[in-house]
């Protein structure tokens, strides 16, 4: 028996259950408090990656490879872009050194009634990001929230307003403001995790 770090701050409903098959990674870094990190939990035969840090890595690789068709006409991918005091967004894409779009990424691990759902816990940080994206769009700067479902057994994604009504309200506000929302499922196997296909956003 080992103790492993879990990078997902959510509740992991249906995943954090007794006897679930889990995949761990191990680090020899002496600065790490725990040598093991929880990476994947299997649910009903599907491998679900729950390391939220991976969502940004997956998105960055796809952006740098220009494999997300909704994003085009850029030559640079910027990371951790500061948009106001105390607020950074995950990415921005730029052309000729001019930012053309800001992008925030959210990791999705929850499947409820056969549909991907976000969030699985109250997320004041996520709500703040939505409002920041809405403010950017109102100021004339295109912005996108990209949901990355680190599992391959969902084709649709919904917003779980019953879990976090404030997030749902901020989502609706951002959508009305013109924020773009995209959702992608992933292939998760023993070799890699990568974006697979666009999902329907059931709002």
Contact map, one row per residue, 1 for C-alpha under 8 A:
11100000000000000000000000000000000000000000000000000000000000000000000000000000000000000000000000000000000000000000000000000000000000000000000000000000000000000000000000000000000000000000000000000000000
11110000000000000000000000000000000100000000000000000000000000000000000000000000000000000000000000000000000000000000000000000000000000000000000000000000000000000000000000000000000000000000000000000000000
11111000000000000000000000000000010100000000000000000000000000000000000000000000000000000000000000000000000000000000000000000000000000000000000000000000000000000000000000000000000000000000000000000000000
01111100000000000000000100000000011111000000000000000000000000000000000000000000000000000000000000000000000000000000000000000000000000000000000000000000000000000000000000000000000000000000000000000000000
00111110000000000000000000000000010111000000000000000000000000000000000000000000000000000000000000000000000000000000000000000000000000000000000000000000000000000000000000000000000000000000000000000000000
00011111100000000000000000000000000011100000000001100000000000000000000000000000000000000000000000000000000000000000000000000000000000000000000000000000000000000000000000000000000000000000000000000000000
00001111100000000000000000000000000011000000000001111000000000000000000000000000000000000000000000000000000000000000000000000000000000000000000000000000000000000000000000000000000000000000000000000000000
00000111110100000000000000000000000000000000000001110000000000000000000000000000000000000000000000000000000000000000000000000000000000000000000000000000000000000000000000000000000000000000000000000000000
00000111111000000000000000000000000000000000000000000000000000000000000000000000000000000000000000000000000000000000000000000000000000000000000000000000000000000000000000000000000000000000000000000000000
00000001111100000000000000000000000000000000000000000000000000000000000000000000000000000000000000000000000000000000001110000000000000000000000000000000000000000000000000000000000000000000000000000000000
00000000111110010000000000000000000000000000000000000000000000000000000000000000000000000000000000000000000000000000000110000000000000000000000000000000000000000000000000000000000000000000000000000000000
00000001011111110000000000000000000000000000000000000000000000000000000000000000000000000000000000000000000011000000000100000000000000000000000000000000000000000000000000000000000000000000000000000000000
00000000001111111000000000000000000000000000000000000000000000000000000000000000000000000000000000000000000001000000000100000000000000000000000000000000000000000000000000000000000000000000000000000000000
00000000000111111000000000000000000000000010000000000000000000000000000000000000000000000000000000000000000001000000000000000000000000000000000000000000000000000000000000000000000000000000000000000000000
00000000000111111001000000000000000000001110000000000000000000000000000000000000000000000000000000000000000000000000000000000000000000000000000000000000000000000000000000000000000000000000000000000000000
00000000001111111101000000000000000000000000000000000000000000000000000000000000000000000000000000000000000000000000000000000000000000000000000000000000000000000000000000000000000000000000000000000000000
00000000000011111111000000000000000000000000000000000000000000000000000000000000000000000000000000000000000000000000000000000000000000000000000000000000000000000000000000000000000000000000000000000000000
00000000000000011111000000000000000000000000000000000000000000000000000000000000000000000000000000000000000000000000000000000000000000000000000000000000000000000000000000000000000000000000000000000000000
00000000000000001111100000000000000000000000000000000000000000000000000000000000000000000000000000000000000000000000000000000000000000000000000000000000000000000000000000000000000000000000000000000000000
00000000000000111111110000000000000000001110000000000000000000000000000000000000000000000000000000000000000000000000000000000000000000000000000000000000000000000000000000000000000000000000000000000000000
00000000000000000011111000000000000000001100000000000000000000000000000000000000000000000000000000000000000000000000000000000000000000000000000000000000000000000000000000000000000000000000000000000000000
00000000000000000001111100000000000001111100000000000000000000000000000000000000000000000000000000000000000000000000000000000000000000000000000000000000000000000000000000000000000000000000000000000000000
00000000000000000000111110000000000001111000000000000000000000000000000000000000000000000000000000000000000000000000000000000000000000000000000000000000000000000000000000000000000000000000000000000000000
00010000000000000000011111000000000111110000000000000000000000000000000000000000000000000000000000000000000000000000000000000000000000000000000000000000000000000000000000000000000000000000000000000000000
00000000000000000000001111100000000111100000000000000000000000000000000000000000000000000000000000000000000000000000000000000000000000000000000000000000000000000000000000000000000000000000000000000000000
00000000000000000000000111110000001110000000000000000000000000000000000000000000000000000000000000000000000000000000000000000000000000000000000000000000000000000000000000000000000000000000000000000000000
00000000000000000000000011111001001100000000000000000000000000000000000000000000000000000000000000000000000000000000000000000000000000000000000000000000000000000000000000000000000000000000000000000000000
00000000000000000000000001111100001000000000000000000000000000000000000000000000000000000000000000000000000000000000000000000000000000000000000000000000000000000000000000000000000000000000000000000000000
00000000000000000000000000111111001000000000000000000000000000000000000000000000000000000000000000000000000000000000000000000000000000000000000000000000000000000000000000000000000000000000000000000000000
00000000000000000000000000011111100000000000000000000000000000000000000000000000000000000000000000000000000000000000000000000000000000000000000000000000000000000000000000000000000000000000000000000000000
00000000000000000000000000001111100000000000000000000000000000000000000000000000000000000000000000000000000000000000000000000000000000000000000000000000000000000000000000000000000000000000000000000000000
00000000000000000000000000101111111000000000000000000000000000000000000000000000000000000000000000000000000000000000000000000000000000000000000000000000000000000000000000000000000000000000000000000000000
00000000000000000000000000000111111000000000000000000000000000000000000000000000000000000000000000000000000000000000000000000000000000000000000000000000000000000000000000000000000000000000000000000000000
00111000000000000000000000000001111110000000000000000000000000000000000000000000000000000000000000000000000000000000000000000000000000000000000000000000000000000000000000000000000000000000000000000000000
00010000000000000000000001111001111110000000000000000000000000000000000000000000000000000000000000000000000000000000000000000000000000000000000000000000000000000000000000000000000000000000000000000000000
01111000000000000000000111100000011111000000000000000000000000000000000000000000000000000000000000000000000000000000000000000000000000000000000000000000000000000000000000000000000000000000000000000000000
00011110000000000000000111000000011111100000000000000000000000000000000000000000000000000000000000000000000000000000000000000000000000000000000000000000000000000000000000000000000000000000000000000000000
00011110000000000000011110000000000111110000000001100000000000000000000000000000000000000000000000000000000000000000000000000000000000000000000000000000000000000000000000000000000000000000000000000000000
00000100000000000000011110000000000011111000000011100000000000000000000000000000000000000000000000000000000000000000000000000000000000000000000000000000000000000000000000000000000000000000000000000000000
00000000000000000000011100000000000001111100001111100000000000000000000000000000000000000000000000000000000000000000000000000000000000000000000000000000000000000000000000000000000000000000000000000000000
00000000000000100001111000000000000000111110001111000000000000000000000000000000000000000000000000000000000000000000000000000000000000000000000000000000000000000000000000000000000000000000000000000000000
00000000000000100001110000000000000000011111111100000000000000000000000000000000000000000000000000000000000000000000000000000000000000000000000000000000000000000000000000000000000000000000000000000000000
00000000000001100001000000000000000000001111111100000000000000000000000000000000000000000000000000000000000000000000000000000000000000000000000000000000000000000000000000000000000000000000000000000000000
00000000000000000000000000000000000000000111110000000000000000000000000000000000000000000000000000000000000000000000000000000000000000000000000000000000000000000000000000000000000000000000000000000000000
00000000000000000000000000000000000000000111111000000000000000000000000000000000000000000000000000000000000000000000000000000000000000000000000000000000000000000000000000000000000000000000000000000000000
00000000000000000000000000000000000000000111111100000000000000000000000000000000000000000000000000000000000000000000000000000000000000000000000000000011100000000000000000000000000000000000000000000000000
00000000000000000000000000000000000000011110111110000000000000000000000000000000000000000000000000000000000000000000000000000000000000000000000000000011000000000000000000000000000000000001100000000000000
00000000000000000000000000000000000000011110011111000000000000000000000000000000000000000000000000000000000010000000000000000000000000000000000000000111000000000000000000000000000000000001000000000000000
00000000000000000000000000000000000000111000001111100000000000000000000000000000000000000000000000000000000010000000000000000000000000000000000000000110000000000000000000000000000000000001000000000000000
00000111000000000000000000000000000001111000000111110000000000000000000000000000000000000000000000000000000010000000000000000000000000000000000000000100000000000000000000000000000000000000000000000000000
00000111000000000000000000000000000001110000000011111110000000000000000000000000000000000000000000000000000000000000000000000000000000000000000000000000000000000000000000000000000000000000000000000000000
00000011000000000000000000000000000000000000000001111111000000000000000000000000000000000000000000000000001000000000000000000000000000000000000000000000000000000000000000000000000000000000000000000000000
00000010000000000000000000000000000000000000000000111111100000000000000000000000000000000000000000000000000000000000000000000000000000000000000000000000000000000000000000000000000000000000000000000000000
00000000000000000000000000000000000000000000000000111111110000000000000000000000000000000000000000000000000000000000000000000000000000000000000000000000000000000000000000000000000000000000000000000000000
00000000000000000000000000000000000000000000000000111111111000000000000000000000000000000000000000000000111000000000000000000000000000000000000000010100000000000000000000000000000000000000000000000000000
00000000000000000000000000000000000000000000000000011111111100000000000000000000000000000100000000000000100000000000000000000000000000000000000000000000000000000000000000000000000000000000000000000000000
00000000000000000000000000000000000000000000000000001111111110000000000000000000000000000000000000000000000000000000000000000000000000000000000000000000000000000000000000000000000000000000000000000000000
00000000000000000000000000000000000000000000000000000111111111000000000000000000000000000000000000000000000000000000000000000000000000000000000000000000000000000000000000000000000000000000000011100000000
00000000000000000000000000000000000000000000000000000011111111100000000000000000000000000000000000000000100000000000000000000000000000000000000000010000000000000000000000000000000000000000000000100000000
00000000000000000000000000000000000000000000000000000001111111110000000000001000000000000000000000000000000000000000000000000000000000000000000000000000000000000000000000000000000000000000000000000000000
00000000000000000000000000000000000000000000000000000000111111111000000000000000000000000000000000000000000000000000000000000000000000000000000000000000000000000000000000000000000000000000000000000000000
00000000000000000000000000000000000000000000000000000000011111111111000000000000000000000000000000000000000000000000000000000000000000000000000000000000000000000000000000000000000000000000000000100000000
00000000000000000000000000000000000000000000000000000000001111111111001000001000000000000000000000000000000000000000000000000000000000000000000000000000000000000000000000000000000000000000000000000000000
00000000000000000000000000000000000000000000000000000000000111111110000000011000000000000000000000000000000000000000000000000000000000000000000000000000000000000000000000000000000000000000000000000000000
00000000000000000000000000000000000000000000000000000000000011111110000000000000000000000000000000000000000000000000000000000000000000000000000000000000000000000000000000000000000000000000000000000000000
00000000000000000000000000000000000000000000000000000000000001111111101100000000000000000000000000000000000000000000000000000000000000000000000000000000000000000000000000000000000000000000000000000000000
00000000000000000000000000000000000000000000000000000000000001111111100000000000000000000000000000000000000000000000000000000000000000000000000000000000000000000000000000000000000000000000000000000000000
00000000000000000000000000000000000000000000000000000000000001100111111100000000000000000000000000000000000000000000000000000000000000000000000000000000000000000000000000000000000000000000000000000000000
00000000000000000000000000000000000000000000000000000000000000000111111100000000000000000000000000000000000000000000000000000000000000000000000000000000000000000000000000000000000000000000000000000000000
00000000000000000000000000000000000000000000000000000000000000000001111100000000000000000000000000000000000000000000000000000000000000000000000000000000000000000000000000000000000000000000000000000000000
00000000000000000000000000000000000000000000000000000000000000100101111111000000000000000000000000000000000000000000000000000000000000000000000000000000000000000000000000000000000000000000000000000000000
00000000000000000000000000000000000000000000000000000000000000000101111111000000000000000000000000000000000000000000000000000000000000000000000000000000000000000000000000000000000000000000000000000000000
00000000000000000000000000000000000000000000000000000000000000000000001111100000000000000000001000000000000000000000000000000000000000000000000000000000000000000000000000000000000000000000000000000000000
00000000000000000000000000000000000000000000000000000000000000000000001111111000000000000000111000010000000000000000000000000000000000000000000000000000000000000000000000000000000000000000000000000000000
00000000000000000000000000000000000000000000000000000000000000000000000011111000000000000000111100000000000000000000000000000000000000000000000000000000000000000000000000000000000000000000000000000000000
00000000000000000000000000000000000000000000000000000000000000010000000001111100000000000000111010000000000000000000000000000000000000000000000000000000000000000000000000000000000000000000000000000000000
00000000000000000000000000000000000000000000000000000000000100110000000001111110000000000011110000000000000000000000000000000000000000000000000000000000000000000000000000000000000000000000000000000000000
00000000000000000000000000000000000000000000000000000000000000000000000000011111100000000011110000000000000000000000000000000000000000000000000000000000000000000000000000000000000000000000000000000000000
00000000000000000000000000000000000000000000000000000000000000000000000000001111100000001111000000000000000000000000000000000000000000000000000000000000000000000000000000000000000000000000000000000000000
00000000000000000000000000000000000000000000000000000000000000000000000000000111110000011110000000000000000000000000000000000000000000000000000000000000000000000000000000000000000000000000000000000000000
00000000000000000000000000000000000000000000000000000000000000000000000000000111111000011111000000000000000000000000000000000000000000000000000000000000000000000000000000000000000000000000000000000000000
00000000000000000000000000000000000000000000000000000000000000000000000000000001111111111000000000000000000000000000000000000000000000000000000000000000000000000000000000000000000000000000000000000000000
00000000000000000000000000000000000000000000000000000000000000000000000000000000111110111000000000000000000000000000000000000000000000000000000000000000000000000000000000000000000000000000000000000000000
00000000000000000000000000000000000000000000000000000000000000000000000000000000011111110000000000000000000000000000000000000000000000000000000000000000000000000000000000000000000000000000000000000000000
00000000000000000000000000000000000000000000000000000000000000000000000000000000011111100000000000000000000000000000000000000000000000000000000000000000000000000000000000000000000000000000000000000000000
00000000000000000000000000000000000000000000000000000000000000000000000000000000010111110000000000000000000000000000000000000000000000000000000000000000000000000000000000000000000000000000000000000000000
00000000000000000000000000000000000000000000000000000000000000000000000000000000011111111000000000000000000000000000000000000000000000000000000000000000000000000000000000000000000000000000000000000000000
00000000000000000000000000000000000000000000000000000000000000000000000000000001111101111100000000000000000000000000000000000000000000000000000000000000000000000000000000000000000000000000000000000000000
00000000000000000000000000000000000000000000000000000000000000000000000000000011111000111111000000000111000000000000000000000000100000000000000000000000000000000000000000000000000000000000000000000000000
00000000000000000000000000000000000000000000000000000001000000000000000000000011100000011111000000000011100000000000000000000000000000000000000000000000000000000000000000000000000000000000000000000000000
00000000000000000000000000000000000000000000000000000000000000000000000000001111100000001111100000000111000000000000000000000000000000000000000000000000000000000000000000000000000000000000000000000000000
00000000000000000000000000000000000000000000000000000000000000000000000000001110100000001111110000111110000000000000000000000000000000000000000000000000000000000000000000000000000000000000000000000000000
00000000000000000000000000000000000000000000000000000000000000000000000001111100000000000011111000111110000000000000000000000000000000000000000000000000000000000000000000000000000000000000000000000000000
00000000000000000000000000000000000000000000000000000000000000000000000001111100000000000001111111111000000000000000000000000000000000000000000000000000000000000000000000000000000000000000000000000000000
00000000000000000000000000000000000000000000000000000000000000000000000011110000000000000000111111110000000000000000000000000000000000000000000000000000000000000000000000000000000000000000000000000000000
00000000000000000000000000000000000000000000000000000000000000000000000000100000000000000000011111000000000000000000000000000000000000000000000000000000000000000000000000000000000000000000000000000000000
00000000000000000000000000000000000000000000000000000000000000000000000000010000000000000000011111100000000000000000000000000000000000000000000000000000000000000000000000000000000000000000000000000000000
00000000000000000000000000000000000000000000000000000000000000000000000000000000000000000000011111110000000000000000000000000000000000000000000000000000000000000000000000000000000000000000000000000000000
00000000000000000000000000000000000000000000000000000000000000000000000000000000000000000001111011111100000000000000000000000000000000000000000000000000000000000000000000000000000000000000000000000000000
00000000000000000000000000000000000000000000000000000000000000000000000001000000000000000001111001111100000000000000000000000000000000000000110000000000000000000000000000000000000000000000000000000000000
00000000000000000000000000000000000000000000000000000000000000000000000000000000000000000001110000111110000000000000000000000000000000000000111100000000000000000000000000000000000000000000000000000000000
00000000000000000000000000000000000000000000000000000000000000000000000000000000000000001011100000111111000000000000000000000000000010000000111100000000000000000000000000000000000000000000000000000000000
00000000000000000000000000000000000000000000000000000000000000000000000000000000000000001111100000001111100000000000000000000000000000000000001111000000000000000000000000000000000000000000000000000000000
00000000000000000000000000000000000000000000000000000000000000000000000000000000000000001110000000000111110000000000000000000000100000000000000111000000000000000000000000000000000000000000000000000000000
00000000000000000000000000000000000000000000000000000011001000000000000000000000000000000100000000000011111000000000000000000000000000000000000011110000000000000000000000000000000000000000000000000000000
00000000000000000000000000000000000000000000000000000010000000000000000000000000000000000000000000000001111100000000000000000000000000000000000011110000000000000000000000000000000000000000000000000000000
00000000000000000000000000000000000000000000000000010010000000000000000000000000000000000000000000000000111110000000000000000000000000000000000000111100000000000000000000000000000000000000000000000000000
00000000000000000000000000000000000000000000000000000000000000000000000000000000000000000000000000000000011111000001111000000000000000000000000000111100000000000000000000000000000000000000000000000000000
00000000000100000000000000000000000000000000000111000000000000000000000000000000000000000000000000000000001111100001100000000000000000000000000000001110000000000000000000000000000000000000000000000000000
00000000000111000000000000000000000000000000000000000000000000000000000000000000000000000000000000000000000111110001110100000000000000000000000000000000000000000000000000000000000000000000000000000000000
00000000000000000000000000000000000000000000000000000000000000000000000000000000000000000000000000000000000011111111100000000000000000000000000000000000010000000000000000000000000000000000000000000000000
00000000000000000000000000000000000000000000000000000000000000000000000000000000000000000000000000000000000001111111100000000000000000000000000000000000000000000000000000000000000000000000000000000000000
00000000000000000000000000000000000000000000000000000000000000000000000000000000000000000000000000000000000000111110000000000000000000000000000000000000000000000000000000000000000000000000000000000000000
00000000000000000000000000000000000000000000000000000000000000000000000000000000000000000000000000000000000000111111000000000000000000000000000000000000010000000000000000000000000000000000000000000000000
00000000000000000000000000000000000000000000000000000000000000000000000000000000000000000000000000000000000000111111100000000000000000000000000000000000011111000000000000000000000000000000000000000000000
00000000000000000000000000000000000000000000000000000000000000000000000000000000000000000000000000000000000111110111110000000000000000000000000000001000011111000000000000000000000000000000000000000000000
00000000000000000000000000000000000000000000000000000000000000000000000000000000000000000000000000000000000111110011111100000000000000000000000000000000000011110000000000000000000000000000000000000000000
00000000000000000000000000000000000000000000000000000000000000000000000000000000000000000000000000000000000101000001111100000000000000000000000000000000000011110000000000000000000000000000000000000000000
00000000010000000000000000000000000000000000000000000000000000000000000000000000000000000000000000000000000100000000111111100000000000000000000000000000000000110011000000000000000000000000000000000000000
00000000011110000000000000000000000000000000000000000000000000000000000000000000000000000000000000000000000001000000111111000000000000000000000000000000000000010010000000000000000000000000000000000000000
00000000011000000000000000000000000000000000000000000000000000000000000000000000000000000000000000000000000000000000001111100000000000000000000000000000000000000011000000000000000000000000000000000000000
00000000000000000000000000000000000000000000000000000000000000000000000000000000000000000000000000000000000000000000001111110000000000000000000000000000000000000011001000000000000000000000000000000000000
00000000000000000000000000000000000000000000000000000000000000000000000000000000000000000000000000000000000000000000001011111110000000000000000000000000000000000001001000000000000000000000000000000000000
00000000000000000000000000000000000000000000000000000000000000000000000000000000000000000000000000000000000000000000000001111111000000000000000000000000000000000000001000000000000000000000000000000000000
00000000000000000000000000000000000000000000000000000000000000000000000000000000000000000000000000000000000000000000000000111111100000000000000000000000000000000000000000000000000000000000000000000000000
00000000000000000000000000000000000000000000000000000000000000000000000000000000000000000000000000000000000000000000000000111111110000000000000000000000000000000000001000000000000000000000000000000000000
00000000000000000000000000000000000000000000000000000000000000000000000000000000000000000000000000000000000000000000000000111111111000000000000000000000000000000000011001100000000000000000000000000000000
00000000000000000000000000000000000000000000000000000000000000000000000000000000000000000000000000000000000000000000000000011111111100000000000000000000000000000000000000000000000000000000000000000000000
00000000000000000000000000000000000000000000000000000000000000000000000000000000000000001000000000000001000000000000000000001111111110000000000000000000000000000000000000000000000000000000000000000000000
00000000000000000000000000000000000000000000000000000000000000000000000000000000000000000000000000000000000000000000000000000111111111000000000010000000000000000000000001100100000000000000000000000000000
00000000000000000000000000000000000000000000000000000000000000000000000000000000000000000000000000000000000000000000000000000011111111100000000000000000000000000000000001001100000000000000000000000000000
00000000000000000000000000000000000000000000000000000000000000000000000000000000000000000000000000000000000000000000000000000001111111110000000000000000000000000000000000000000000000000000000000000000000
00000000000000000000000000000000000000000000000000000000000000000000000000000000000000000000000000000100000000000000000000000000111111111000001110000000000000000000000000000100001000000000000000000000000
00000000000000000000000000000000000000000000000000000000000000000000000000000000000000000000000000000000000000000000000000000000011111111100001000000000000000000000000000001110111000000000000000000000000
00000000000000000000000000000000000000000000000000000000000000000000000000000000000000000000000000000000000000000000000000000000001111111110000000000000000000000000000000000000000000000000000000000000000
00000000000000000000000000000000000000000000000000000000000000000000000000000000000000000000000000000000000000000000000000000000000111111111111000000000000000000000000000000000000000000000000000000000000
00000000000000000000000000000000000000000000000000000000000000000000000000000000000000000000000000000000000000000000000000000000000011111111111000000000000000000000000000000000111000000000000000000000000
00000000000000000000000000000000000000000000000000000000000000000000000000000000000000000000000000000000000000000000000000000000000001111111100000000000000000000000000000000000110000000000000000000000000
00000000000000000000000000000000000000000000000000000000000000000000000000000000000000000000000000000000000000000000000000000000000000111111100000000000000000000000000000000000000000000000000000000000000
00000000000000000000000000000000000000000000000000000000000000000000000000000000000000000000000000000000000000000000000000000000000000011111110000000000000000000000000000000000000000000000000000000000000
00000000000000000000000000000000000000000000000000000000000000000000000000000000000000000000000000011100000000000000000000000000000000011111111000000000000000000000000000000000000000000000000000000000000
00000000000000000000000000000000000000000000000000000000000000000000000000000000000000000000000000011100000000000000000000000000000000011001111100000000000000000000000000000000001000000000000000000000000
00000000000000000000000000000000000000000000000000000000000000000000000000000000000000000000000000001110000000000000000000000000000011011000111110000000000000000000000000000000001100000000000000000000000
00000000000000000000000000000000000000000000000000000000000000000000000000000000000000000000000000001111000000000000000000000000000010000000011111000000000000000000000000000000001111000000000000000000000
00000000000000000000000000000000000000000000000000000000000000000000000000000000000000000000000000000011110000000000000000000000010010000000001111100000000000000000000000000000001111000000000000000000000
00000000000000000000000000000000000000000000000000000000000000000000000000000000000000000000000000000011110000000000000000000000000000000000000111110000000000000000000000000000000011110000000000000000000
00000000000000000000000000000000000000000000000000000000000000000000000000000000000000000000000000000000111100000000000000000000000000000000000011111000000000000000000000000000000011110000000000000000000
00000000000000000000000000000000000000000000000000000010001000000000000000000000000000000000000000000000111100000000000000000000000000000000000001111100000000000000000000000000000000111100000000100000000
00000000000000000000000000000000000000000000000000000000000000000000000000000000000000000000000000000000001110000001000000000000000000000000000000111111000000000000000000000000000000111100000000000000000
00000000000000000000000000000000000000000000000111000010000000000000000000000000000000000000000000000000001110000000000000000000000000000000000000011111000000000000000000000000000000001111000010000000000
00000000000000000000000000000000000000000000011110000000000000000000000000000000000000000000000000000000000010000000000000000000000000000000000000001111110000000000000000000000000000001111000000000000000
00000000000000000000000000000000000000000000011100000000000000000000000000000000000000000000000000000000000000000000000000000000000000000000000000001111110000000000000000000000000000001111000000010000000
00000000000000000000000000000000000000000000010000000000000000000000000000000000000000000000000000000000000000000000000000000000000000000000000000000011111000000000000000000000000000001000000000000000000
00000000000000000000000000000000000000000000000000000000000000000000000000000000000000000000000000000000000000100111000000000000000000000000000000000011111110000000000000000000000000001000000000000010000
00000000000000000000000000000000000000000000000000000000000000000000000000000000000000000000000000000000000000000011000000000000000000000000000000000000111110000000000000000000000000001000000000000111000
00000000000000000000000000000000000000000000000000000000000000000000000000000000000000000000000000000000000000000011000000000000000000000000000000000000011111000000000000000000000000000000000000000011110
00000000000000000000000000000000000000000000000000000000000000000000000000000000000000000000000000000000000000000011110000000000000000000000000000000000011111100000000000000000000000100000000000000011110
00000000000000000000000000000000000000000000000000000000000000000000000000000000000000000000000000000000000000000011110000000000000000000000000000000000000111110000000000000000000000000000000000000000111
00000000000000000000000000000000000000000000000000000000000000000000000000000000000000000000000000000000000000000000111000000000000000000000000000000000000011111000000100000000000000000000000000000000011
00000000000000000000000000000000000000000000000000000000000000000000000000000000000000000000000000000000000000000000111100000000000000000000000000000000000001111111000100000000000000000000000000000000000
00000000000000000000000000000000000000000000000000000000000000000000000000000000000000000000000000000000000000000000000000000000000000000000000000000000000000111111111110000000000000000000000000000000000
00000000000000000000000000000000000000000000000000000000000000000000000000000000000000000000000000000000000000000000000000000000000000000000000000000000000000011111100000000000000000000000000000000000000
00000000000000000000000000000000000000000000000000000000000000000000000000000000000000000000000000000000000000000000001111000000000000000000000000000000000000011111100000000000000000000000000000000000000
00000000000000000000000000000000000000000000000000000000000000000000000000000000000000000000000000000000000000000000001011100000000000000000000000000000000000011111111100000000000000000000000000000000000
00000000000000000000000000000000000000000000000000000000000000000000000000000000000000000000000000000000000000000000000000000000000000000000000000000000000000001111111110000000000000000000000000000000000
00000000000000000000000000000000000000000000000000000000000000000000000000000000000000000000000000000000000000000000000000000010000000000000000000000000000000001001111111000000000000000000000000000000000
00000000000000000000000000000000000000000000000000000000000000000000000000000000000000000000000000000000000000000000000001110110000000000000000000000000000000001001111111100000000000000000000000000000000
00000000000000000000000000000000000000000000000000000000000000000000000000000000000000000000000000000000000000000000000000000000000000000000000000000000000000111001111111110000000000000000000000000000000
00000000000000000000000000000000000000000000000000000000000000000000000000000000000000000000000000000000000000000000000000000000000000000000000000000000000000001000111111111000000000000000000000000000000
00000000000000000000000000000000000000000000000000000000000000000000000000000000000000000000000000000000000000000000000000000010011000000000000000000000000000000000011111111100000000000000000000000000000
00000000000000000000000000000000000000000000000000000000000000000000000000000000000000000000000000000000000000000000000000000010010000000000000000000000000000000000001111111110000000000000000000000000000
00000000000000000000000000000000000000000000000000000000000000000000000000000000000000000000000000000000000000000000000000000000000000000000000000000000000000000000000111111111000000000000000000000000000
00000000000000000000000000000000000000000000000000000000000000000000000000000000000000000000000000000000000000000000000000000000001001000000000000000000000000000000000011111111100000000000000000000000000
00000000000000000000000000000000000000000000000000000000000000000000000000000000000000000000000000000000000000000000000000000000011011000000000000000000000000000000000001111111111000000000000000000000000
00000000000000000000000000000000000000000000000000000000000000000000000000000000000000000000000000000000000000000000000000000000000001000000000000000000000000000000000000111111111110000000000000000000000
00000000000000000000000000000000000000000000000000000000000000000000000000000000000000000000000000000000000000000000000000000000000000000000000000000000000000000000000000011111111000000000000000000000000
00000000000000000000000000000000000000000000000000000000000000000000000000000000000000000000000000000000000000000000000000000000000001001100000000000000000000000000000000001111111000000000000000000000000
00000000000000000000000000000000000000000000000000000000000000000000000000000000000000000000000000000000000000000000000000000000000001001100000000000000000000000000000000000111111100000000000000000000000
00000000000000000000000000000000000000000000000000000000000000000000000000000000000000000000000000000000000000000000000000000000000011001000011110000000000000000000000000000111111110000000000000000000000
00000000000000000000000000000000000000000000000000000000000000000000000000000000000000000000000000000000000000000000000000000000000000000000001110000000000000000000000000000010011111000000000000000000000
00000000000000000000000000000000000000000000000000000000000000000000000000000000000000000000000000000000000000000000000000000000000000000000000111100000000000000000000000000010001111100000000000000000100
00000000000000000000000000000000000000000000000000000000000000000000000000000000000000000000000000000000000000000000000000000000000000000000000111100000000000000000000000000000000111110000000000000110100
00000000000000000000000000000000000000000000000000000000000000000000000000000000000000000000000000000000000000000000000000000000000000000000000001111000000010000000000000000000000011111000000000000111100
00000000000000000000000000000000000000000000000000000000000000000000000000000000000000000000000000000000000000000000000000000000000000000000000001111000000000000000000000000000000001111100000000111110000
00000000000000000000000000000000000000000000000000000000000000000000000000000000000000000000000000000000000000000000000000000000000000000000000000011111111000000000000000000000000000111110000000111110000
00000000000000000000000000000000000000000000000000000000000000000000000000000000000000000000000000000000000000000000000000000000000000000000000000011111000000000000000000000000000000011111000011111000000
00000000000000000000000000000000000000000000000000000000000000000000000000000000000000000000000000000000000000000000000000000000000000000000000000000111000000000000000000000000000000001111100111110000000
00000000000000000000000000000000000000000000001110000000000000000000000000000000000000000000000000000000000000000000000000000000000000000000000000000111000000000000000000000000000000000111111111000000000
00000000000000000000000000000000000000000000001000000000000000000000000000000000000000000000000000000000000000000000000000000000000000000000000000000000000000000000000000000000000000000011111110000000000
00000000000000000000000000000000000000000000000000000000000000000000000000000000000000000000000000000000000000000000000000000000000000000000000000000000000000000000000000000000000000000001111100000000000
00000000000000000000000000000000000000000000000000000000000000000000000000000000000000000000000000000000000000000000000000000000000000000000000000000000000000000000000000000000000000000001111110000000000
00000000000000000000000000000000000000000000000000000000000000000000000000000000000000000000000000000000000000000000000000000000000000000000000000000000000000000000000000000000000000000011111111000000000
00000000000000000000000000000000000000000000000000000000010000000000000000000000000000000000000000000000000000000000000000000000000000000000000000000100000000000000000000000000000000000111101111100000000
00000000000000000000000000000000000000000000000000000000010000000000000000000000000000000000000000000000000000000000000000000000000000000000000000000000000000000000000000000000000000000111000111110000000
00000000000000000000000000000000000000000000000000000000011001000000000000000000000000000000000000000000000000000000000000000000000000000000000000010000000000000000000000000000000000011110000011111000000
00000000000000000000000000000000000000000000000000000000000000000000000000000000000000000000000000000000000000000000000000000000000000000000000000000001000000000000000000000000000000011110000001111100000
00000000000000000000000000000000000000000000000000000000000000000000000000000000000000000000000000000000000000000000000000000000000000000000000000000000000000000000000000000000000000011100000000111110000
00000000000000000000000000000000000000000000000000000000000000000000000000000000000000000000000000000000000000000000000000000000000000000000000000000000001000000000000000000000000001111000000000011111000
00000000000000000000000000000000000000000000000000000000000000000000000000000000000000000000000000000000000000000000000000000000000000000000000000000000011110000000000000000000000001111000000000001111100
00000000000000000000000000000000000000000000000000000000000000000000000000000000000000000000000000000000000000000000000000000000000000000000000000000000001110000000000000000000000000100000000000000111110
00000000000000000000000000000000000000000000000000000000000000000000000000000000000000000000000000000000000000000000000000000000000000000000000000000000000111000000000000000000000011100000000000000011111
00000000000000000000000000000000000000000000000000000000000000000000000000000000000000000000000000000000000000000000000000000000000000000000000000000000000111100000000000000000000000000000000000000001111
00000000000000000000000000000000000000000000000000000000000000000000000000000000000000000000000000000000000000000000000000000000000000000000000000000000000001100000000000000000000000000000000000000000111
